[in-house]
């Protein structure tokens, strides 16, 4: 009788213990969900109120001047015009920069797929580019995703990847029937992306990034440093 009572007491204790744990875990989960919801709402509110403005022309041009030697060297080695490249990147920075780009490094290191670095290249696009290096001696396949993200955060590497992407976009458009694609068209597809697009690219496609790129190419901005008629 005493043994049965003891067993029943222990069983009741185990039930209470298990019930307490379930209650504690449930409360903990609720707190986590509520906290995440509050943080998300705060982030959205902050983004709406303090949304980062696009970089000014002065800021973008200063970036190009500081990296002019690297840009010229990379573009010559890849066989594209430096002014084409800076025009496309100008379009990307002038038209496609938003609040979340302030957190690109953190988001990339967390495993997300933001546009990263000097020319705002997506991590997934850089992976796609590494699978198509061919005879590009200046680049090699990264040993890991972490290494790739670190490369994209380095301005010189970022210029290499993004210039190679501009080159492939231009070649793809030529393959699809455009003898000499416009800067606007190349810039538009730089923003939209050609990785994962097996279908024929439209020669009439346009977006704000491309239009900004086309205007910069035709303008007098940095014309002495990046002339239109340079080889």
C-alpha positions in Angstrom: 0.0 0.0 0.0 2.8 2.4 1.0 4.7 1.4 -2.2 1.6 2.1 -4.4 1.1 5.5 -2.7 4.8 6.4 -3.2 4.6 5.4 -6.9 1.4 7.5 -7.3 3.1 10.5 -5.6 6.1 10.2 -7.9 3.9 9.9 -10.9 2.0 13.1 -9.9 5.3 14.9 -9.3 6.5 13.9 -12.8 3.3 15.1 -14.3 3.5 18.4 -12.5 7.2 18.7 -13.5 6.4 18.0 -17.1 3.4 20.4 -17.1 5.6 23.1 -15.6 8.2 22.6 -18.3 5.6 22.7 -21.1 4.1 25.9 -19.6 7.6 27.5 -19.3 8.5 26.5 -22.9 5.2 27.8 -24.2 5.7 31.2 -22.4 9.2 31.4 -23.7 8.1 30.8 -27.2 5.4 33.4 -26.9 7.9 36.0 -25.6 10.3 35.2 -28.5 7.5 35.6 -31.0 6.3 38.9 -29.4 9.9 40.2 -29.2 10.5 39.4 -32.9 7.3 41.0 -33.9 8.2 44.2 -32.0 11.7 44.3 -33.5 10.3 43.8 -37.0 7.7 46.5 -36.5 10.3 48.9 -35.1 12.6 48.2 -38.0 9.9 48.9 -40.6 8.9 52.1 -38.8 12.5 53.2 -38.6 13.0 52.4 -42.3 9.9 54.5 -43.2 10.9 57.4 -41.0 14.6 57.5 -41.5 14.9 55.9 -44.9 18.4 56.3 -46.3 18.6 58.6 -49.3 20.4 57.6 -52.4 24.0 58.6 -52.4 24.7 62.1 -54.0 26.4 62.5 -57.3 29.4 63.9 -55.4 29.7 60.8 -53.2 29.4 58.4 -56.1 31.9 60.3 -58.3 34.3 60.5 -55.4 34.2 56.7 -55.1 35.0 56.3 -58.8 37.9 58.8 -58.7 39.4 57.0 -55.7 39.2 53.6 -57.5 39.9 54.9 -61.0 43.2 53.1 -61.4 41.7 49.8 -60.3 38.6 50.3 -62.5 40.7 51.0 -65.6 43.0 48.0 -64.9 40.2 45.6 -64.4 38.1 46.9 -67.4 41.1 46.7 -69.7 41.9 43.1 -68.7 38.2 42.1 -69.2 37.8 44.0 -72.5 35.1 46.5 -71.5 35.1 50.3 -71.4 35.7 51.9 -68.0 33.0 54.4 -68.7 30.5 51.7 -69.5 31.3 50.1 -66.1 31.2 53.2 -64.0 27.9 54.3 -65.7 26.3 51.0 -64.8 27.5 51.2 -61.2 26.4 54.8 -61.1 22.9 53.8 -62.1 22.8 51.0 -59.5 23.9 53.4 -56.7 21.8 56.3 -57.8 18.6 54.5 -58.3 18.7 51.2 -56.4 20.1 52.1 -52.9 17.7 51.8 -50.0 17.6 51.6 -46.2 18.4 47.9 -46.0 21.7 48.4 -47.9 23.0 50.0 -44.7 23.0 46.5 -43.3 24.4 44.5 -46.3 27.4 43.2 -44.4 25.4 41.9 -41.5 22.7 40.4 -43.7 25.3 38.7 -45.9 27.1 37.2 -42.9 23.8 35.9 -41.6 23.3 33.9 -44.8 20.9 36.2 -46.6 21.3 37.4 -50.2 21.7 41.1 -50.2 23.5 43.3 -52.8 26.9 43.8 -51.3 29.8 46.3 -51.6 31.1 48.8 -54.0 28.9 47.9 -57.0 26.1 46.2 -55.1 26.6 42.6 -56.3 24.3 39.9 -54.8 26.0 37.0 -53.1 24.1 34.5 -55.3 25.2 36.5 -58.5 28.8 36.2 -57.4 28.4 32.4 -57.0 26.9 32.3 -60.5 29.8 34.3 -61.8 32.3 32.0 -60.2 30.8 29.1 -62.1 31.6 30.9 -65.4 35.1 32.2 -64.8 36.6 30.5 -67.8 39.9 32.2 -68.7 39.5 35.1 -66.2 42.8 34.8 -64.5 42.2 37.6 -62.0 39.5 35.5 -60.2 39.2 32.1 -58.8 36.5 30.1 -57.1 36.1 30.9 -53.4 36.7 28.2 -50.9 33.5 28.9 -49.0 30.5 31.3 -48.8 32.2 33.1 -46.0 35.3 33.7 -48.2 33.0 34.9 -51.0 31.2 37.4 -48.8 34.6 38.7 -47.5 35.7 39.2 -51.1 32.6 41.1 -52.0 33.2 43.4 -49.1 36.6 44.2 -50.5 36.4 47.0 -53.0 39.0 45.7 -55.4 37.4 42.2 -55.5 33.9 43.7 -55.8 35.1 45.7 -58.8 36.4 42.5 -60.4 33.1 40.6 -59.9 30.9 43.4 -61.0 33.0 44.3 -64.1 32.9 40.7 -65.1 29.1 40.7 -64.7 28.9 43.8 -66.9 31.0 42.0 -69.5 28.8 38.9 -69.4 25.6 41.0 -69.7 27.0 42.8 -72.7 28.0 39.5 -74.4 24.7 37.8 -73.6 22.8 40.7 -75.2 25.0 40.5 -78.3 24.4 36.7 -78.4 20.6 37.4 -78.2 20.8 39.6 -81.3 21.8 43.1 -80.1 24.9 44.1 -82.1 26.0 46.8 -79.7 23.6 47.0 -76.7 23.1 50.4 -75.2 24.4 51.4 -71.8 20.8 51.8 -70.7 20.0 48.2 -71.7 23.1 46.8 -70.0 22.4 48.8 -66.8 18.8 47.7 -66.8 19.8 44.0 -66.8 22.6 44.6 -64.3 19.8 45.6 -61.9 17.4 42.9 -63.0 20.0 40.2 -63.3 20.7 37.6 -66.1 21.6 34.7 -63.8 18.8 32.3 -63.8 17.3 33.7 -67.0 17.7 31.1 -69.8 15.1 32.8 -72.0 16.1 35.4 -74.7 16.6 38.9 -73.2 14.4 41.7 -74.4 16.1 44.5 -76.2 13.4 46.9 -75.1 13.7 46.3 -71.4 14.4 49.4 -69.3 14.3 50.4 -65.6 15.5 53.3 -63.5 19.0 51.9 -63.0 19.5 51.6 -66.8 18.1 55.1 -67.4 20.4 56.6 -64.8 23.3 54.7 -66.3 22.6 55.9 -69.8 22.3 59.5 -68.7 25.6 59.3 -66.8 27.4 57.8 -69.8 26.2 60.6 -72.1 26.9 63.4 -69.5 30.1 65.3 -68.9 30.6 63.9 -65.5 34.1 62.5 -65.0 34.6 62.6 -68.7 38.3 63.4 -68.5 38.9 60.4 -66.2 36.6 58.0 -67.9 36.2 59.2 -71.6 33.5 57.8 -73.8 35.9 57.0 -76.7 38.5 55.2 -74.6 39.3 51.7 -75.9 
